[in-house]
């Protein structure tokens, strides 16, 4: 990600220097920092204006949703706007998908040569795509293993000893949830409490939904009572339902919790360096690594203020807490997600990584006037937040270039280049796959419902196009640097490949097997091809095989030969793809990601198995009151999750690799059709009929 020449990474020595302009942004000399509390400076050091933020006293009210009522005026870029351009951008993903699907189906029905050509082109693109994913994800697996062996908290303590102002940090963790199992939430909070920074510098916001009613409030009260000793503070918010302009879901709930957190912690945050306040968002079942907050703090403080303010930190998301108990197609989709996330973080030279599921940013970025928290009318809150922050940096530079211009100094738009960076923190965050207690088919249906919600993120392609169009109209298309055009279009291309090109290639492959290659193979078998090979096998099996391959190859046209080459490479990539998943799974199961270990603070309520709906009184027994066997089932007192099994034998390792290879090679395309193609079609059909009025679909978690 390119940055302006004025923005450079500050060396560690400079960051620790007492003379550095941003080294002591809000710690006043002569006054030691108070644990868990930020010390206000004589002058605010936030690198940009917070006009419109509830942190400023002169905010005005103008918002589209009730979750934003406390905020001030800002630019509103939304596909929900009732204008021609937003409508066209909103329809673009659906038109692109149905147009490409239509071309595949039409050519399959009426033009064999055109179908072969389209399929060859799609397969070649996907071959490059998955080859890049397989290679880069292997690098990501290596980085994850390497970083999990680092004691990040010791590095942070060393930094704090050199520079006392490094103690002036604060973490706010937002946990949006709706009808989640209480004991799963308790397990998530206990896991957060294992962080060395939890007790002194971490504040938790339980983002509840008011539509849960009184049981939801009672659940929040019990969770707060049982975990409040683990954190500097914890409180709950209750997002009202049916607020005007909102779509019920994680994004609107997160925005409500974010606003409530700013009100709740306003006296602490007022006048402080917002680049040292880290806001983390996660799912209710996310198990962050115990050193995640320490690594986040250390990496953030090693950056300059400006760099830190334009960074989103992203851990690798591993959907593997229950990977061995879910249906095989759900498991295959988990491997695909693992590959995609690891590769995206490991190689951002061509495509930027996206924020996904659980991520962090500074309050300086979240409260930026062009960002102003989370939008309340979207479903894919993570990808959308990334896109909004990405364009916020471009809008700020565009405004700056316009404001700096005058008669003797014409407008210079050449400095407008992306500044937002998605910085990997190579410590895994492990979550559940959707799973139903009602059986195999119910679990498959639950995964399909979740896939429908994920596919609604296809509309973010339209959002990128809307932001891009308005930015170029503001700056002038030709005045925007070529590198900025390329960077924005790479985001759009990545979204298009993920949602549209990949699924179109799957359809083309299935149609090709059913209408062309399958019948050709059947015809060859029926006309004695197999018998002929077997009858002559004793004479010259190798030469016969080579002759048959040569004859078949010469009978193919150019497009068919391209398809054959591409599929051959894809088959080879599948081995590397499976190897990467095997490395990650083995490291996870053997516990390599959980060294050095951190001891779990004593809790009033022991962690319990997911899905148990017994009362709080039944689960209030401490680990000391339970026997060792029950403690092992519920969790471990050394901070290691219960899915860690320890060292595996050679037989177990071989069995694990063969299982992963079978899932990826044989189940990949059926899973792609069920969990990608069909949900994408439904999402685009909904776009054409209802615009952005999506329904938020809640996934079923295991019991």
N, C-alpha and C positions, 0 to 999 in steps of 0.2 A: 504494500500500500504506500503510494507516494505521499510525501508530506512537503509542505512548503520549505524552501531552503532555510527559512528563519527558525524552523522547528527542528532541533537536533537533540538526540539523546544525550543527557548530561552525564559525564563520567561520575562514577561512584564517589571519587574524591571530592569533586565539585559539589555533589549533592550533600556531602557531609560538612562542607566548609562553612564556618561561621559567617563568612563574607558573602555567601551565595544569596542572591536576592529572594529565592523561594525556599531556602533551607529551613527557615524558621517562620513559616507563614502565619501562625497564630499563637505560638508559644512565646510568651513574654519573658524576656531575660530576667533572671533573679527570682522567678516564681516557678517552683517545681510543678509539673503537670499533675493533675488529680486523676487517679485511675478511673477509666471509664467516662471521663468528662473532658470535653474539648475546652481549651483555654482561649477565650476571644482575644484577637489581636487589637492593637491600637487602630489599625486600618485593615479592612477586609482584603484578603489576598486572592479571592476567587478570580480566575483569569478572565471572566466575562461578566457582563451585567446579568443580574437576576431579576430584571424588570418583569413583572407579571407573576412572579413566584410568590406564594404565601409567605416566604421569608422576608419580603419587602412590605412596607406598610402602606404603599400607595397603589396596591393592586386594584384593578377594576374587574368586574364580573362580566364575562361573555363566553359561555361555553355551550357545547352541544349536549352534554350529558350531566346528570346530577352528580356524578362522581367528580366533576370538575368545578363545582360551584365556588370553591374557595380560591380558584386561580384567577389570573388576570388575562389581559388581551395578548393574543399571539396569532401567528399565521395559522390558518386552518386548511390543511391539505388532506382531503378525504374523498374516497370514492363514493361516499354517501351524498356528496353535494348534488343538488338538482341543477346540473349544468350539462351542456353537450359534451365537453371534453372529459369530465370524470366518467360520464356514462360510456363514452367510446372506449376509454381505458379499461373500464370495468368489464366490458364485453370482449375485449381483445383476447384474453386467455381462452375464453370459451370458443370464440370464432377460430382461433389458431388450432385448438385441439380438435374440434369437429371438422375443420378444413383438412387437417393432416390425416385424421382417421378416414374421412371421406375419400381422400386421394388413394389411400391404401385399399379400401374396399372396392372403389370403382375400378382401379387397375387390376385387382384380382378377378373381377367379373368380366372385364371387357378387353384388357390388353396384357397379355402375359409378359411381353418385353418390358412394358412400363412398370409392371408389378415387380419384376426382377430388379429393375434399375432402382426403384424407390426402396425396396427392401435392402438392396446392397448398400445404398447410401445411408440408410438408417442404421444398418448393422455395423458399418464402418465407423460411424460416429460413436455408437455405443461401445464398440471395441476399444476405441481410444479412451472413452470415458471410464470404463471399468478397469482398463489397464492402469490408468492413472490412479484410480481408487485403490487397486490392489497393491501397487508399489508404494504409494505414499502412506497407506494405512499401516504397512509394515514398519515404516519409519516411525509412525505414531506409536505403535506398540513398543518399540524400542525406547522412545522418549518417556513413555509412561513408566516402564520398568526402571529406567534410570532415575527419574525424578522421585519415585516412591522410596528410593534408598537414601534420599537427602533429608536431613533433619532440619526442616524449614523453620521450626520455632527457634532452634539454636542460632540459625543465621539471623533471624529477626532480633533476638536478644543481643547478639553481638552488635548489630546495627544500632540498637537503642542505647547500648553502653557507650558507643562512640558519639552518638548524637541524641541527647535527651529529648529533643523535639520529636523524635520518631515515636515517642510514647503517645503523642497527641493524635490518635486515630480513633475512629468509632465505626462499628459495623451495625447495620440495620438489616435484618433478614426478614423478608416478606414471604409468608407461607399461605398463598391462596388455596382454599379447599372448599369442597361442597360435598356433604354427605359421606365424608371419608370415615373409615373405621377409626375409632378412638385410640385403639392400641397401636395401630400403625402410625398415627400421629405422635403418640407417646414415644414410640421407637425412634421416629425422626428427630424429635426434640432431645431425647437422650443422646442420640448420635451427635447432634450439634453441641450438646453440653460437654462432649469429650474434647472439644477444641481447647487448647491452652488459653485462648483469648476469650472464651465464653463468659467466664465469671466477671471479668473486669471491663470488657469493651464490646460486648455483643448484646444487642437489644433485638428481641423477637417480636414480630407482629403476626399474630394468628388472624389471617384474613378470612373470616367466616362469612357465610351468606345468611342474611336475615330470614330468607325463605325456609331455612331449616327449623325456624320457630324456637320455642322454649327448649326442646331437647338439644339444639345446637348451642344455645347459650350455656346450658348446664354442662355440656361436654367441654366447652372452652374453659369454664370455671374450674372444672376438675383438672384439666391439663395444666392450667396456670398454677394451681395450688400444688401440684405434684412436681413441677419443674422450675418454679421461680427461683429456687436456690442455685440453679445451674448458671443463670445469666445475670447480667447487670440489670436487665429489666425485661418483662414480657407482659404484653396486654393483647386484647382481642378487639377486632373491628367487625362490624356487621353491615355488610353491603346491602342496602335496600333493593328490593326487586322492582321491576317495571319503571325504572327511571327513564324520562324522555331522552331519546337519542341513543340509548344504550342497547348493546347486544349482551345478553347474559352469558357470562363465561369468565375465564381466567383473567383476561385483559381488563375488563371493567372492574372486577373485584380487586385486582392488583392496584388499579388507579385509586380506588376508594381507600384502600389500606395505605397507599403512599401518601395521600392527602391527610389522612388521619394521623399518620406517623409524623408528618411535618408539624401538625398542630400540637401533638403530644410532646414532641421534643423541640419545639420552637425555642424555648428559653436557652437550651443547650446549643442549638445550631446558629442562633442569631449572631451574625458578625464573624462566624468562624470560616476557616478555609474549607469550602465544600469539597475540594479535591481530596481531602483526607477523611471524608465520610463515605464509606463504601456501602452501597445498597445491593443486596443479593436477593434474587428471586429464585424460588425453587418449587417443585411439586411436593405434595404432601407425603410422598413415599421416597423422596430423595435422600440417600445416605451419602453425604459428602465425606471425603477423606478427613480424618481428624486434624490434619495439618493444612487443610485448604485455606482457612482464614489466615493462618500464619504466612503461607506462601503468597496469598493475595496481597497482604499488607507489605511483605518484604518487596515483592516485585513492584508494587505501586510506589513505594517510597524511594525506590531506586530510579524512578523516572522523574523528569522535570514536571512542574505543575501543569504545563500545557499538554504534555504527553499524557499524563495521568488523566487529565480531564477529557481526553478524546480516546479513551480505551474502554473496551468491553472485555472482561475476563471470562473465559469459557473453559470449564473442565470437560474431559471426555465423558460422555453419557453412555453408560453401559446398562442396557435393559436386560439384566441377567439375574435378578434376585431369585426368580423362579423359573429359570430357563429350562430346567430339566423336567418340569411338570406340565408345561403348556403343550398344546398340539404342535405337530411337526411343522405345519405351515407358519404358525406364529413364531416358532423358533427360527425358521429360515428368515423371516422378516427382521428378527432381532439381529441376526448376523449382518444383514444388509445395512441396518441402521448403524451398527458398530463400525463397519467399513467406511461408510459415508462420513461419519463424524470424525473418526481418526484421520482420514485422508484430508478432509477439509481443514482441520487444524494444522496438520503437518506440512501442507503445501499450499500456500496462499499466493504463489507467484502469478498464477493465471486467474484464479477465482478466490475471492475473499471467503473466509468462513462466516457462517451465520450464527447468531445467538440461538441457542436451542435448550429448551426445557429449564435448565438451571444455569444462571449466569450472574455476573456482578458488574457494576459500574459505579462511578463516583456520583455523589449527589450533585456535583457541579455539572455533570452531563445530564442527569435525569431532570434537573431543574432549569436547564438551558431554555431560553425563551422559544427556541425553535423546536424543542422537544416537549418540555412541560409534562413529563410523566407519560403514562401509557394511554393510548387512545381507547375509548370506551365502545367503539362500534366495529371492532375487529375480532376475529377468532384466533388466528395464529399470532398470538401476542409476542412471541420470541422473535420470529422472522420480521414482523412488522416493526418492532422496536429497533432492531438492527438497521432496517432501511431508513427509519425516521432519523435516527442518530447520524447515519451516514450522510444523508442530505442536509442535516442541520449544519455540519461543518462546511459544506459547500455554500449554503445560503449565507452563513456568517461571513465567509470570505468575499462573496459577491456583494453584500452590503458594504463591507469595508472598502472594497475597490471603488464602489460608487461614491461613498462618502469622502474618500480621499482625493477624488478627482476635482479639478477646477479648470479654469480657462487655459492656464499655462501648463496644466498637467492632465492630459486626456485620460480617460478611463483605461486602466490596465487590468484585463481579466486573465492575464497569463499566470497569475499566482493562484488561481482557483484550482485546487487539486484536492483529492480526498485526504482527510486527516484521521478519520476514524480507523482504529486498528482493533481487530479481535485477537487478543493475546491469550494463547493457550496456557492453562495451568495444568500440567500433566499429572494430575492426581484424580483418579476416577471418581465419578459420582454414580452410584449404582441405584437403579430403580426397578420396579416391578414391570413385567409384561401383563397385559390384561388377561384375566383368567376368571372363569365362572365356576362356582361350586356346583352348578347344575349339570356338569358333564362336558364331554368332549365337544359336541356340536354347539352347546351354549357358549363355550369358550371361543370357538371359531367365529360365532356370530358376534360376540363381544369385541373380538379383534377387528372384525369387519366394520363395526360401528365406530371404533376408534379411528380406523383408516378413513372413514367418511369425514370425520372431523379434521384429520390431518390434510386431506385432499382439499379442503376448503381454503387452505393456505395458497392455492393456485392464484387466488385473487391478488396476492401480493405482487405478482408480475404486473398486473394493471396499476398497482400503486407506484411501483418503480417507474413505469412509463409516464404516469401523471406527474410525478415529481420531476422527472427528466424533462418533460415537455415544458413545464412551467419555468424551470431553471433556464433552459435554453432561450425561451422567449424573453426572460428577464435580462440575461447577459448578452444575447445574440448568439446564434448557433456557431458562427465562424469564430467568435471571440473566445469561446471556451476552449481550453487547451485540448489537444488530441488525446493526451494521456487520461484526461478526465472523461472524455467521451468513451474511451476504451474501457476504463474502470467501471463506469455505470453500465455499459452494455454487457460487460462480463457478468455482472450480477443478474441482469435479465436473462442472459444466455444460460446461466447455471440453473435458474428457476425453470426456464423452458425445458432444458434437458431433463431435469429431475421429474417434472410433472407431465410433460407432453411427449418429448422425443423418446424417452425410455418406454413409455406405455405404447406409443405408436409402433415401435419396433417389436414389442411383444405381440401386438395384434398381427403385424405383418408376418412374423414367424409362425404363429398359429395358423393363419390363413394359408401360408405357403405349405405347411405340412399337410393340411387338410385338402387343399385343392391341387397341388402340384407335386411336391417331393414325396409325399406319402403315397399317392396313386402310382407314381413312377416306381417306387420301391416295390409296391405290391405287384405291379405288372412284371417287373423283373423276376420276382420270386415265382409267380404263376407260370411264366414262360420258361421255366427251367434254369434260371440263372444260378440258384443255389446248388441244384443237382449237378449242373455242369461243372461247377467249381469242385464239388466233392468227388466227382468221378475222375477228374484229372489231377486231384491233389497229390496222389502218390507219385505221379510222373515229374511234375515240376511245379510245385505249389507256389514258390516265390515268383518265378517268371510269369506264371499264369496270373497271379495277383497283380503284378506290376503291369501286365498287359491290359488287364481289366480296368485298372485304375487309369491307365493312359487313354484307353478307348473312351471311358466315361468322361474324362477331363476334356478331351477334344470335342466331345459332343455338346459341351456346355458353351453358352454364349458368354460374352465378357462380364455381364452383370452377374450371371450365375457363378462364374469363377471367382468374382469378388466376394460373393456371399460365402462360398466355400472357404476361401482364405480367412475371412473374418471369423467365421464360426470355428475354424481350427485354432485361431489365436485365442478366441474367447474360452475354448475348452482348456487351453493351457493356462490362461489367467485364472480359471476356476481353482486350479491347484494352489496358486499363490494366495488367492482369496481365502481359501479354506485354511491355509497355513497361518495366515494372519489371525483369523478368528480362533484358531487352535491355540496360538501363543497367548492371546488375551484371556481366553477361557482357562487355560492351564494356570496362568499367573494368578487369576482371580481365585480359582478353586484351591490352589496351593498356598495362597496367602502372601504372595510376594509383594502385593500392593499395600500391605499393612505393616511395614517396617520402616522406621521405628514405631513401636506400639505405644499407645497412650492409655493410661488406666482410666477407667470409667469412674466419675465421681459417684459417691453414694447417692441413691435416689430413694424417694419414699415409695415409688411404685416400680417394680421390676419390669423390664421389657418383656413383652409376651408375644405369643405367636400371632401373626396377622389373621384377622377375620374373627377372632373370638369376641363376641358381643356381650360377655358377662359384665356385671356391674363393676363399678370402680372399687366397691368394697371387696369383691372377690379377687381383684387383681392388685390389691394394695400391699400384698405380702412382699417383703424385701428379699433380696437375694440370700441374705443370711438366714432367713426363716424357711427357705426352700432347700430341698436336697440338691446335691450336685448335678444329678441327672436332669432335673427340671431346669436348673440354671443353664445347662448346656443347650437345652432345647430353646429356651427363651432368648438367650444371647450370651455374651461372654464379658467378663469384667476386665478384659485387657484391650477392649476397643475393637476387637476383630469381629466382623459380622458373622452371623450364624451359618451363612452359605459357604464359608471357608472350611474345607475338609482336610487340609494338610497335604503332605507329599503324596503323589500318585505313583503307582507301580508302572512298569513298562507296558504291561497289558492294558491298564487303564488309560494310559496315554495314547496307545494305538487305537483303542476303542473310541476314545474321544475324537481323535482326528478323523477316523472313518465315518463316525456319525455326522460330524460337521460337513465333510466332503459329500456325503450322501444327501444331506439336507440342501446344500447349496447347488449341487449339480442336477439332482432329480426333482427337487421340490421348488427350485427357484422360480421357474416360469409359472407353474400353477399358483404359487403365492403371489407373484407379480400380477397375474390376471385378477385374482380375488381381492387383493389388498391394495392395488394401485390402479389398474385399468378401470374396473367398475366404479370404485369411489370417485375417480377423476371424472368419469362420465356423469355421474350423479351431481358432483359439485358444479360442473360447467352447465349442466342443464338447469340447476338451481340459479346459477348466475344469469342465464338468459331469461328465466321466468320471474325471478324475484330480486335480481341485483345482489346487493350485499346483505340482504336480510337472511343470513344463515341461522340455522338452529344449532346451538351448542349441545353437543352430544357427550354425555358423561360416560366414561369408560368404567367397566366393572373390574374391580381389583380382586385378587385371590383371597379366599377365606380359609 
